[in-house]
Amino acid sequence: MKWKPKNFFLFLSLLFLFSFTVSSDQNVYDIIIQKTIKKIGKHLYQVKIDVKNGGMVNGIAKYEAKLPLSADFVKEVSKDKTVNFKVEKRKIKIIWMYLRNNKNYSTVFQMRSHRSINKLKMYGDFHGHSSGKQFRLRDTTSFLLP
């Protein structure tokens, strides 16, 4: 079989695309992010974000997520005392000055949306440090329903 340059570049491109693992980076860094949502009123939802930190990540960390397009932030309900929580330009920002090993953190807030609970999505990014190196995890998990 003769390799033409066009076929060779196509092969290299496919090899490059499939060289990335499909497994979640959350497992690599021992971080688990869970988002639960429940309806608490007409067009009013309560969202809880739980971050479970294993033994690999320590130091300054941040989780940022865009509110769903159809949603408006209403208010913060509760948070751990070590968490800084703010909303800025339709983004939820959760910041830890020192994320401790083997600890769980949670933040609860309310948002308003005219969309049904099954159609709401909120994706985010977790930024942290492990072994002196900074990393970023893309959170594409869906809301869990209680």
VENNORTA-V35937 format. One record per pair of residues at least 12 apart in sequence whose ideal C-beta (glycine too) atoms are under 8 Angstrom apart, sorted by sequence separation. I is the first residue (numbers start at 1). J is the second residue. If there is no record, write none. Layout:
i->(I I)
j->(J J)
//
This chain:
i->(35 36 51 83 84 125 35 83 84 94 125 126 35 36 49 73 82 125 34 35 79 82 123 124 33 34 49 82 123 33 73 92 123 32 33 34 82 32 33 73 31 32 67 31 121 122 31 32 83 85 121 30 31 67 82 120 30 66 67 83 85 29 30 31 66 67 80 30 31 45 65 66 80 117 29 30 64 65 79 80 29 64 78 79 117 63 64 78 79 99 33 44 63 64 78 92 46 62 63 76 77 62 76 77 92 62 76 77 61 62 75 60 61 74 75 60 73 74 60 73 74 60 61 73 74 59 60 72 58 59 71 72 58 71 72 57 58 71 49 51 58 68 70 57 67 70 71 49 56 68 70 53 55 53 54 55 68 53 54 53 71 53 70 53 52 53 68 51 68 50 51 68 50 51 67 50 66 49 65 66 48 49 65 66 48 49 65 48 64 65 47 63 64 46 47 63 46 47 63 64 46 47 62 63 45 61 62 44 45 61 62 44 45 61 44 45 60 61 43 59 60 40 43 59 43 57 58 45 57 58 57 56 65 45 47 51 56 63 39 38 37 37 35 33 33 31 47 31 29 29 33 29 31 33 35 37 34 35 36 37 38 29 33 35 36 37 38 35 36 25 34 36 26 25 25 26)
j->(47 48 63 95 96 137 48 96 97 107 138 139 49 50 63 87 96 139 49 50 94 97 138 139 49 50 65 98 139 50 90 109 140 50 51 52 100 51 52 92 51 52 87 52 142 143 53 54 105 107 143 53 54 90 105 143 54 90 91 107 109 54 55 56 91 92 105 56 57 71 91 92 106 143 56 57 91 92 106 107 57 92 106 107 145 92 93 107 108 128 63 74 93 94 108 122 77 93 94 107 108 94 108 109 124 95 109 110 95 96 109 95 96 109 110 96 109 110 97 110 111 98 99 111 112 98 99 111 98 99 111 112 99 112 113 99 100 113 92 94 101 111 113 101 111 114 115 94 101 113 115 99 101 100 101 102 115 101 102 102 120 103 120 104 104 105 120 104 121 104 105 122 105 106 122 106 122 106 122 123 106 107 123 124 107 108 124 108 124 125 108 124 125 108 109 125 109 110 126 127 110 111 126 127 110 126 127 110 111 127 128 111 112 128 112 113 128 129 112 128 129 110 113 129 114 128 129 117 129 130 130 130 139 120 122 126 131 139 117 117 117 120 122 124 126 126 143 128 128 130 137 135 137 139 141 143 141 142 143 144 145 137 141 143 144 145 146 144 145 135 144 146 137 137 138 139)
//
